[in-house]
Amino acid sequence: MTQLVVSFLVSLCVTLFVVFSADKHGRVSADSDLTGPQKFHTRPVPRIGGVGVFLALLAGTVLAHVSGHVARDQLWLLLAASLPAFGSGLAEDLTKNVSARRRLFFTAMSAGLGVWLLDGVLRRTAIPGVDALMVYTPFAIALTMLCVTGVANSINIIDGFNGLASMCVLMMVLGIAYVAFQVHDRFVFSAALLAAGAVLGFFIWNYPAGLIFLGDGGAYLLGFMVSELVVLLLARNPAVSPLFALLLCAYPIFETLFTMYRRRVLKGVPTGLPDGIHLHTLIHRRVVRAAFGRTEEKRQTARNSMTSPYLWLLCLASVIPALLWWNDTAVLTCFLALFIVSYLLMYWSIVRFRVPRWLVIRR
């Protein structure tokens, strides 16, 4: 628990320093593009919140080393594995010149390091037909790297509004910590608490005022931490159902898969082409904007922040059953199917301007 407090305080202080020193580095660190289809802020904002998160993880790891924590060596290896994902994202935040393909390549490199340094390899999926192939190590490693890279990228995709990605990540890493505690996995438990403290320190300055953004560096770093810790939890603890990981991260994973299907199959455009019809974007435009108006800066900021709680609840709808039935594959499968159906019904209702009454904000 001390590590959580330390990582929280370091993240809180470093992020605050970045915010207050923005006039000195804003020329390279700020997100000054206010016109894109996924841009909803009203002024240039630093997008290097990942720096505070990474330094918080580093501080917590140093503390574990100094205090002689049983998992101190593994924590160092986990942090080392995260460097390519974090570094490529941070390079994009500062230069705006690192393509999505390159960022995915370096995130896959981080996943590969997780395999090499920590033996983080999936051996079970609970998916008929796939588990028969998991006995082949090259296939298992390739699938593990694909999953880690995909989940990390999915966190970047949902990072669109103040507090959205960071709160979802906080829910997920606390869920990982809970299950790791149940199975007495001290390494995964400690790493998850470090990540929770780091993201919470950032969250305070990001929500609701949007004083700083995670940026690609922070999103890929946190996405890698979530996905790698889930892989390690499954690899090290046979009692944990593989469906726990899928249900825990159901919102960002399904958002990514549905976005790929929607762009490639329904619209016939490249899957990496940005658009403005993610679920969180639709809620912002068709549910929240009607209550908070369209023009004044304060109202725009309020509208931005009020969008996130809707998606927090959606994320929580998968996290809670994942925690309650973390070792019951049959029950987890049912809740995963229920989540997918609920997501699709909500999406198609909103995209067709048939917003459910319970979603409407009444003032």
ChimeraX attribute file (.defattr): number of C-alpha atoms within 10 A of each C-alpha:
attribute: neighborCount
match mode: 1-to-1
recipient: residues
	/A:1	9
	/A:2	13
	/A:3	23
	/A:4	21
	/A:5	18
	/A:6	20
	/A:7	30
	/A:8	27
	/A:9	19
	/A:10	24
	/A:11	30
	/A:12	23
	/A:13	15
	/A:14	18
	/A:15	30
	/A:16	20
	/A:17	12
	/A:18	22
	/A:19	21
	/A:20	10
	/A:21	12
	/A:22	19
	/A:23	12
	/A:24	10
	/A:25	13
	/A:26	19
	/A:27	13
	/A:28	16
	/A:29	24
	/A:30	21
	/A:31	22
	/A:32	17
	/A:33	13
	/A:34	13
	/A:35	10
	/A:36	10
	/A:37	11
	/A:38	16
	/A:39	15
	/A:40	19
	/A:41	20
	/A:42	17
	/A:43	14
	/A:44	17
	/A:45	19
	/A:46	28
	/A:47	26
	/A:48	29
	/A:49	31
	/A:50	30
	/A:51	23
	/A:52	27
	/A:53	33
	/A:54	25
	/A:55	17
	/A:56	32
	/A:57	30
	/A:58	20
	/A:59	21
	/A:60	29
	/A:61	27
	/A:62	16
	/A:63	17
	/A:64	20
	/A:65	16
	/A:66	10
	/A:67	10
	/A:68	11
	/A:69	15
	/A:70	12
	/A:71	18
	/A:72	21
	/A:73	14
	/A:74	16
	/A:75	25
	/A:76	16
	/A:77	15
	/A:78	22
	/A:79	18
	/A:80	15
	/A:81	25
	/A:82	25
	/A:83	20
	/A:84	23
	/A:85	31
	/A:86	26
	/A:87	21
	/A:88	23
	/A:89	31
	/A:90	28
	/A:91	16
	/A:92	20
	/A:93	25
	/A:94	22
	/A:95	11
	/A:96	13
	/A:97	9
	/A:98	15
	/A:99	12
	/A:100	14
	/A:101	10
	/A:102	14
	/A:103	25
	/A:104	20
	/A:105	16
	/A:106	21
	/A:107	32
	/A:108	24
	/A:109	19
	/A:110	27
	/A:111	30
	/A:112	23
	/A:113	21
	/A:114	27
	/A:115	21
	/A:116	14
	/A:117	14
	/A:118	16
	/A:119	15
	/A:120	24
	/A:121	25
	/A:122	26
	/A:123	24
	/A:124	19
	/A:125	17
	/A:126	14
	/A:127	10
	/A:128	7
	/A:129	9
	/A:130	15
	/A:131	15
	/A:132	12
	/A:133	13
	/A:134	18
	/A:135	12
	/A:136	11
	/A:137	13
	/A:138	11
	/A:139	15
	/A:140	19
	/A:141	21
	/A:142	16
	/A:143	17
	/A:144	24
	/A:145	26
	/A:146	16
	/A:147	19
	/A:148	26
	/A:149	27
	/A:150	21
	/A:151	26
	/A:152	28
	/A:153	26
	/A:154	23
	/A:155	31
	/A:156	23
	/A:157	20
	/A:158	23
	/A:159	22
	/A:160	23
	/A:161	27
	/A:162	30
	/A:163	29
	/A:164	26
	/A:165	26
	/A:166	30
	/A:167	21
	/A:168	24
	/A:169	25
	/A:170	22
	/A:171	19
	/A:172	27
	/A:173	29
	/A:174	20
	/A:175	23
	/A:176	27
	/A:177	26
	/A:178	17
	/A:179	22
	/A:180	25
	/A:181	15
	/A:182	12
	/A:183	15
	/A:184	12
	/A:185	17
	/A:186	15
	/A:187	21
	/A:188	26
	/A:189	24
	/A:190	25
	/A:191	27
	/A:192	26
	/A:193	26
	/A:194	30
	/A:195	28
	/A:196	27
	/A:197	29
	/A:198	34
	/A:199	31
	/A:200	23
	/A:201	24
	/A:202	31
	/A:203	26
	/A:204	19
	/A:205	20
	/A:206	22
	/A:207	21
	/A:208	18
	/A:209	15
	/A:210	22
	/A:211	22
	/A:212	27
	/A:213	29
	/A:214	31
	/A:215	26
	/A:216	30
	/A:217	30
	/A:218	31
	/A:219	30
	/A:220	33
	/A:221	33
	/A:222	33
	/A:223	29
	/A:224	30
	/A:225	24
	/A:226	26
	/A:227	25
	/A:228	30
	/A:229	26
	/A:230	29
	/A:231	25
	/A:232	21
	/A:233	27
	/A:234	24
	/A:235	17
	/A:236	18
	/A:237	14
	/A:238	13
	/A:239	12
	/A:240	21
	/A:241	22
	/A:242	25
	/A:243	27
	/A:244	29
	/A:245	25
	/A:246	21
	/A:247	26
	/A:248	29
	/A:249	26
	/A:250	24
	/A:251	25
	/A:252	25
	/A:253	22
	/A:254	19
	/A:255	20
	/A:256	22
	/A:257	13
	/A:258	17
	/A:259	21
	/A:260	17
	/A:261	14
	/A:262	16
	/A:263	17
	/A:264	15
	/A:265	12
	/A:266	10
	/A:267	10
	/A:268	10
	/A:269	13
	/A:270	11
	/A:271	17
	/A:272	12
	/A:273	9
	/A:274	15
	/A:275	13
	/A:276	13
	/A:277	16
	/A:278	21
	/A:279	21
	/A:280	20
	/A:281	21
	/A:282	18
	/A:283	24
	/A:284	21
	/A:285	18
	/A:286	16
	/A:287	23
	/A:288	22
	/A:289	20
	/A:290	14
	/A:291	14
	/A:292	19
	/A:293	12
	/A:294	12
	/A:295	9
	/A:296	11
	/A:297	12
	/A:298	12
	/A:299	15
	/A:300	18
	/A:301	19
	/A:302	19
	/A:303	25
	/A:304	27
	/A:305	21
	/A:306	24
	/A:307	24
	/A:308	24
	/A:309	14
	/A:310	16
	/A:311	20
	/A:312	18
	/A:313	12
	/A:314	17
	/A:315	24
	/A:316	18
	/A:317	19
	/A:318	24
	/A:319	25
	/A:320	16
	/A:321	17
	/A:322	31
	/A:323	19
	/A:324	13
	/A:325	17
	/A:326	23
	/A:327	18
	/A:328	16
	/A:329	17
	/A:330	13
	/A:331	15
	/A:332	26
	/A:333	17
	/A:334	10
	/A:335	19
	/A:336	22
	/A:337	12
	/A:338	13
	/A:339	20
	/A:340	17
	/A:341	12
	/A:342	12
	/A:343	18
	/A:344	14
	/A:345	11
	/A:346	17
	/A:347	19
	/A:348	13
	/A:349	13
	/A:350	19
	/A:351	15
	/A:352	8
	/A:353	11
	/A:354	12
	/A:355	17
	/A:356	11
	/A:357	9
	/A:358	7
	/A:359	13
	/A:360	14
	/A:361	13
	/A:362	9
	/A:363	5
